[in-house]
Each structure stands twice: as C-alpha cells, then as structure tokens.
Amino acid sequence: MTSPPGAGPHRVLIDTSAYYAFADREEGRHGVASAIRRRITSEDWFAFTTNLVLAETHALLLRRLGRTLALRFLDSVEHSDV
C-alpha cells in the first residue's frame, strides 16, 4: 500500500467515538481527544475517515447534542482534510 502524496509516516482513522469525544465537552474523553487531535495536526499525520463514520457521527450528534452542533460538524468536515 502506498501513502497519498504529502502523507507523513503515520496514518490514523478517525472514528465516531473520536469525533464525538472531541465535540462533546462533557464527554469524559474530551481532553484526551483534544490532545490527540493536536498531536495529529502538529505531527502532520495523514488522518482519514469514511462516509459511514460521518453519517453515524452526524446521527449521534443530532440525537445527543442537537441540530445546530450536528450541522456544524458536517460543515467542519466539508472544509477540512479529514
């Protein structure tokens, strides 16, 4: 398997639990998720996800945290590299 152009030596799949932990400040793993996100960004890891994860995350955020945050999530994904 070859790495995409510009991908560093590390690759990481962002799953629903990671997106949710980062989005919900009340989630017990929010601090850890934030620290991991900073590391991924600062070390230029190649982060990726799937359409299924995005749909699942949107549904979870919609149900638990409301429409506004769920829409903000979709907007942020549309304008990011992940």
C-alpha positions as CSV (number, residue, x, y, z in Angstrom):
1,M,0.0,0.0,0.0
2,T,1.4,3.4,-0.9
3,S,0.8,6.6,1.1
4,P,-1.1,9.5,-0.5
5,P,1.0,12.5,-1.6
6,G,2.1,14.6,1.3
7,A,1.2,11.9,3.9
8,G,3.6,11.6,6.7
9,P,4.8,8.2,8.0
10,H,1.7,7.9,10.3
11,R,-1.9,7.3,9.3
12,V,-4.9,7.3,11.6
13,L,-8.6,6.5,11.1
14,I,-10.9,9.0,12.8
15,D,-13.9,7.1,14.0
16,T,-17.3,8.1,15.5
17,S,-16.0,7.8,19.1
18,A,-13.2,10.2,18.4
19,Y,-15.4,12.8,16.7
20,Y,-18.0,12.5,19.5
21,A,-15.4,12.8,22.3
22,F,-14.0,15.9,20.7
23,A,-17.4,17.5,20.0
24,D,-18.9,17.0,23.5
25,R,-17.1,18.9,26.2
26,E,-18.9,17.0,28.8
27,E,-17.7,13.6,27.5
28,G,-15.1,12.1,29.8
29,R,-12.6,11.6,27.0
30,H,-12.9,15.1,25.6
31,G,-9.5,16.2,26.9
32,V,-7.7,13.1,25.6
33,A,-9.4,13.5,22.2
34,S,-8.3,17.2,22.0
35,A,-4.7,16.2,22.9
36,I,-4.7,13.5,20.2
37,R,-6.1,15.9,17.7
38,R,-3.4,18.5,18.4
39,R,-0.7,15.7,18.0
40,I,-2.2,14.5,14.7
41,T,-2.1,18.1,13.5
42,S,1.3,19.1,14.8
43,E,3.0,15.9,13.6
44,D,1.3,16.1,10.2
45,W,-0.3,12.7,10.4
46,F,-2.5,11.5,7.5
47,A,-6.0,11.4,9.1
48,F,-8.9,9.8,7.2
49,T,-12.4,8.6,7.9
50,T,-15.3,7.0,6.0
51,N,-18.7,8.1,4.8
52,L,-20.3,5.6,7.2
53,V,-18.4,7.2,10.1
54,L,-19.5,10.6,9.1
55,A,-23.2,9.6,8.8
56,E,-23.0,7.7,12.2
57,T,-21.4,10.7,13.9
58,H,-23.9,13.1,12.5
59,A,-26.8,10.9,13.7
60,L,-25.2,10.6,17.2
61,L,-24.6,14.4,17.5
62,L,-28.1,15.1,16.2
63,R,-29.6,12.9,18.8
64,R,-27.4,13.8,21.8
65,L,-26.3,17.4,21.2
66,G,-28.9,18.9,18.8
67,R,-29.3,20.0,15.3
68,T,-27.0,23.1,15.5
69,L,-23.9,21.2,16.6
70,A,-24.7,18.3,14.2
71,L,-24.9,20.8,11.2
72,R,-21.7,22.5,12.4
73,F,-20.0,19.1,12.4
74,L,-20.9,18.4,8.8
75,D,-19.8,21.9,7.8
76,S,-16.4,21.5,9.5
77,V,-15.9,18.1,7.8
78,E,-16.7,19.7,4.4
79,H,-14.0,22.3,5.0
80,S,-11.3,20.0,6.4
81,D,-8.8,17.5,5.2
82,V,-10.4,14.7,7.3
